[in-house]
Amino acid sequence: MIKLLSAIFIKNRENTSDPAVRTAYGTLCSLFGIFLNLLLFAGKLTCGLVSGSIAITADSFNNLADAGSSVVTLFGFRLANMKPDPEHPFGHGRFEYISGLIVSFAIILMGFELAKSSLSSILTPKNIEFSTLSLIILGVSVAVKLYMAFYNRIVGRKISSAAMTATAKDSLSDAVSTGVILIIAIVSPYLPFSVDGWAGLVVSLLILWTGIGSVRDTISPLLGQSPDKKFVSDIEKLVMSYPDVSGIHDLVVHDYGPGRLMITLHVEVPVTMDINAAHDMIDNIEVHLSRELNCHAVIHMDPVDYDDPKTVELRMKVTEIVKGLCGNASTHDFRVVYGNTHTNLVFDVLLPFDADMRDEEFVLKIQKRVKAYDEKLNCVIQIDKDYSGH
């Protein structure tokens, strides 16, 4: 159904990097979700009131909350598509992450409310009678929620939306919780005691688990998570496809919302390369990245000497020392500055976040080992971190 509706209402629907297309998908799925959740709320509420089941009644209000969450997601997509302004020059894309976080907190709140009602039912149990119509409504609800989880998951991946991924998890949790209630409804006539409250408690725990997981997933991009590995790999392949580029480092991805990425990086070029030719190449790479990966790129150029035998020898020795101290560390921007009494080795070291020594300790050990190799060598070291997540 979503595929058919998107074909009818969304122009250029395959161009998911376009913020307008992403907004159209979010709007369509949110409106469809509101419609389905309101139908489920009406059906389950009727069923719960007729049967007297606290679990079904509470589950119906969970669907009403889901409809409200879809409204929040809808507004999140609309706000995220607002144009940049002087106060927010990078746009408003993070509104989508915020809407996903609100949905996640709504899930947790509903889980707590259902848990309270279920505990009350456990303390004061009563006999529940389920009609055939109730069982049918519950069965249809499970099928509808599974379908909602399916299309929200597919579209969420298609447009890289944290809000829709959270909605998909919520729908799957609803399908499981309603499935538990359906099973209880079928077996309850054969049990000597009421299990309605216990069923509601199980449902509430499932909802809480989903909500906590969704909070974790949606808050991560707001805090500044590592970029997608494929995106980083695509950047590296594109930049390294230029023959005069010999290396890439210090890649940082700034995420201002889906489809609104700014990247900064350093590229190494031969020190003998004409400065105008190098500048022209850097401009071309920035345009190429913008066109192919839909991101704004700023590139710093580092000239590297690969022809001087002594520089090559010293670079290899320093690399060997650094690798010996930490196998995952690496060096870049290596330069040699010769003097009458000593020689400065100027370079950067990329030290992993999980290294088993402090930055200052690592620098001192490098300097000590380089001095042992040649006491006239003096190291000027800058410690870097890998913000690309590799």
N, C-alpha and C positions, 0 to 999 in steps of 0.2 A: 504493500500500500504506500509506504513512504517513498519507495523508488518511483512509483507511478506519479504520486503527488509532486515529487521533486522535478520530474520530467515536465510536468505541466506548469509549475509555478516558479521554478528557479532557472534563470538564464545562465548559460555558461556554467552549468552545475559541476562540471569536472574540474574547473579552475578553482580548487579549494584554497589556494594561497591568496586569493582575492578576498579582502575583508568583507566586501559586500555579499559575496557568495556564502561565506561562513555565517554571516548574520542571517541570510535567507534560510539556510539549513537550520540554524538554531531557532528561528521564529517558527518554522514549519513544524519541527519536532516538538517544540514547547506547546503550541496550540493543539496539536494532535494528542499530546499527553494530558493536557487539561481536559479535553473532551472525554478521553477514555477513563481517566480517574474519577471524574464526576459521575459517569455512568456506573462505575464500580461502587462508588460511595453510596449512591441511591439504592442499588441492588443489595449490597451487604447490610446497610442500615435497616432496610425493610426486613431482611432475613434475621438480623440480630434481635430486632424488637419483637418479632413474632415468636422466635424461639426462646428469647430470654437469655441468649448466650453473651456473656461479657467479652469472650474472645472475638466473636464475629463483629460485635458492635465496635469494639476497640479497633479492630482491623479495618472497619469501614472508615473510621476517622483518620486512620493512617493513610487511606486513599485520598481523603479530603486534604490532608497535609501535603500529600504528593502533588495534588493539583495546585496548591499554593506554592510549592517548590518550583513547579513548572512556570508559574507566573514570575517568580523571582529570576529563574533562568532566562525567561523571555526578556525581561527588562535588562538583565545583565548583558545579553547579546546586543540589545539596542544601544545601551550606554557605551559598550565597548567600541561600537562603530562610529561614535562621535568624532568629528574632525579634531586634529590638534589645535591647541590655542596657546597664547603666550604663557599661561600658567602651567600647561601640560604639553610641552613641545613634542613629546614622543607619543602623543595620542592617549586614549583611554582604554587600551586593550586589557589592562589588568582588572577592569570591572568584571570581566568574564570569570577570572579566578575568584574574585570576591563573591560573585553570585554562587559559584560552586561551593564555597566555604559556608555561605548562609544555608544552602540546601543541606549540607552535611550536619550543621548544628540543629536544623529542624528535624532531621532524622533522629539524632540523639535525644532531643526533647520528647519526640513522640515515643521513643523507646522507654524513657523514664515514666511517662504518663501511663503507658500500657502496663508496665511492671507494677505500678501502684494499684491499678484496677485489678490486675491478676492476683496480687497478694490479698486484696480485700475479698476476692472471690474464693480464694483458698481457705481463708479464715472463716468465711460464712458460705459454705458450698450449698448449691441447690441443683435439683434435677433439671436437665435440659433435654428438650425434645426437638429433634431436627426433622423437618419435612423433606420430601423428595425434591421440592423446589429449592430448598436451602442447599442441598447437596449439589444440585445443578448449577446454582449461582456461584458456589465456591469453586466448582470445577472450571467453569467459564472464566472466573477471576484468575485462576492459576494460569490458564492458557493465555489470557490477555497480558498478564504481567510478564510471562516469559517472552511474548512477542515484543513488548515494550523494552525489555532488557536487551533483546536481540537488535532491534533497530537503533536504540540509543548507543549501544556498543559499537555497531558498524559505523554509524555516522560520526560518533565521537572520535573514533580512530581516523576516519576519513578527513576530518577537519581539525584533528589534534585539539580537542576540546576537553579540558579538565572538568568543566561543569556537566557536560553530557556523559562523561565517563562515570561521574558520581551518581547521576540519575540512573544510568544503566545498572550500577551496583545496587542502588536502592530498589529498583524494579525486580532484580533477581532475588533480593532479600525478601521482598513482598511475596513473590511467587512461592518461595520456600515456606515462609510463615503461614500463608494461606493454605498451602499443601498440608502442613502440620495440623491446622484446624480441620481440614477436610477429613484427614485420617481419623482424628479424634471423633468427629461427628459420625463417622461410619461405625467405629467400634464402641462408642459410648453406651449404646443400648445393651451391650453384652457385659458391661463392667458393673461391679457391685457398688461403685462409688463415683462421685463426680470428678472428672478430670478437666473440666472447662478452665478453671483457674490455672492449673498447671500448664495447660496448652498455651494459655495467654502469656504465662511467664516465659516459656520457651521462645515464643514469638518475639517477646520484648527483648530477650537476650540476643536473638539473631539481628534484630533491628539496631540495637546498640553497637554490636560488633561491626555491622555495615557502616554505621555513622562514624565510628572512630576511624575506620579504615579510609573513609572518604575525606575526613578532616586531614589526615596525614597526606593523602594524595593531592588535595587542593591547596594546602598551605605551603607545600614544598616549592612550587614556582614563585610564590609570593616572597619566600625567604631568599630565593636565589639558588636553584638547584643546578646540577651539572647539565650541560646541553645534551641533546640526543646524540648518541654515538655515531649514528649514520650521518647526521648533519655535519658533525665534525669531520668524519671521513670524506664526505663530499667536498668540503672546503679544502682539505689537504690535497685531494686528487686534482681539483681544479687548479689550485695555485701551483702545485708541482708539475703540472702539464706544460708550464712555460719553461723552455730550455735553459734560460739564464738564471732561473731560481734554483738554488742549491740546498735550501733548507727553509723550514718554517717553525716558529716557536712563539711563545707568549700569546697564544690565541685565547681571547676572552669573548664570550657571547653574552650580550646584554639583552634580556628578555623583557620587553614592554607589553607583552600580550601576544597571543597567537597571530602569526603573520606580521609581527612588528619587532623584528630582530635587528640589533646593531652589533657588528663584530669588529674587534680590533686585533691585529696580529702583526708580527714581524716576519719579514722574509730576508733571507741571506742571498746576496748577489756578489759576483766577483769584484774585488776591489779595483780591477783594471777596466771595468765596464764604464763606458761613457755616461756621465751623470745625466745628460739629457735623454739618452736612450733608456736608462734605468727608470727615470721619472715617467717617461711615456709608457713603459711596460707596467709600472705600478698603477697608473691611471686605468690602463686597459683591464688589469686584473680586478680592480674595484668595480668597474662597470660590468665585467663578466659575472662576478659574484652577485651583484644586484639583479642582473637579468636572469641568471640560472637558478639562484637559491632564494630570491626575494628577500634580500637583507641589505642593509646599508653597511658598507665596509670602509674602514680606515686602516691603511697599511703603513707601517714604518719600515724603512729600508736599512739593512745592516750590511755594509761592505765587508767581505771576508777575503783574506789572502790565501789562495790555494797553491800559489806558485813558488813561494820562498821555502826551500828545503828545511831551514832551521825552524821556521814557524810551524811547518807540518810536523816536524819531529817533536817540538814542545807540545803541540796540541794533542798528539797521540799519547804522550807521556802523561799529561794532565788528565786526559780521558781515562787512561788506565788506572790512575790513582783514585779518581772519583768513583769509578765502577767498583774498585776494590773496597771502598768504604761503604758504598750503598749500590747494590746491583741495579736498582731502578732509577738511579740519578743519571743525569746527562748534562753536557756542557754546550754552550753556544756563545756567539759573539766573542770569539777568541781573538785577541790582538796582542802583539808583542811591541813593547816600547823599550828600545835599547838606550842605555846610559853608560857613562864612563866607569862607575863603581858598581852598578847593579842593573838588572833588567826587570822591568815590570811585565808580568803576565796578567792581562786584564780580561776577565771572562765572567760569564753568568753560569750559575749552576741551578738546574731544575731539580729541586729536592721534593720527593713525594710528601704528602700530608702525614702519611703513616710511618715516616722514617723513625728509627729508634733512637735518634739523638737530636738535640736542639740545633737550630741553625748556627748559633755562635760556636758550638762545639764542633760541628761539621767543618766550618771554615778553618778553625784552628788546626784540625787534623790534616786538612789538605795542605795548609801552609807548612806544617811540620814535615810532611812527606816530600813536598817539593823542595824544601831547603835541604833535606837529606840527599836528594838527587843532585842538586847544584845550589850551593849556599849563596850564589850571586843572584838567584832568582827570587823575586818578590811578587807575591800574589795579591791582586786587587779583585776581590770576589763579590759579586752580587747574587744573593740567594733569591730564586724565583719559585713560584708555586704553579702547579698545573691546574688552571681554571677551566680547562676543556673537559675534565673528567676522565682522561686517559691515564 
